[in-house]
Amino acid sequence: MTHAERIPYKRGQDAAYQAGEDAVTSLQAALALADMTLPSLSNHGPVAGQGFVRLGGCNAAFANRLAEVIAAGADALQHQR
């Protein structure tokens, strides 16, 4: 890869990394509204030119609570339409 080819590639990788950081921040904020935290939530860096967020593991109670929150949010969105 030439220097000229590396510049747009690096910019793309940087943008993908930032997209992952932004997604982590958004998800942390949304979870905080529901008084929930995923301690292992993290930006994994670019994967195939895309931001990649690692959600990590959680116990069954947390997963069930997360499902409830998502379902409630989806239901609220349906009623707005």
JOTAJO-V816127 format. One line per field, one symbol per residue. phi: phi as a letter, one per 20 degrees, with the letter a starting at -180 (. if undefined). psi: psi as a letter, one per 40 degrees, with the letter a starting at -180 (. if undefined). burial: + if it has 24 or more other C-alpha atoms within 12 Angstrom, else -. Layout:
phi->???
psi->???
burial->???
//
This chain:
phi->.fgffffffffffffffffffffffffffffffelcbdfefbeenfclmcfcdeemebefffffffffffffffffffffe
psi->hidddddddddddddddddddddddddddddddefihgdehiheihhfeiihhhdaiiiddddddddddddddddddded.
burial->---------------++-+++-++--++--+-----++--+++-++----+++------------+---------------
//
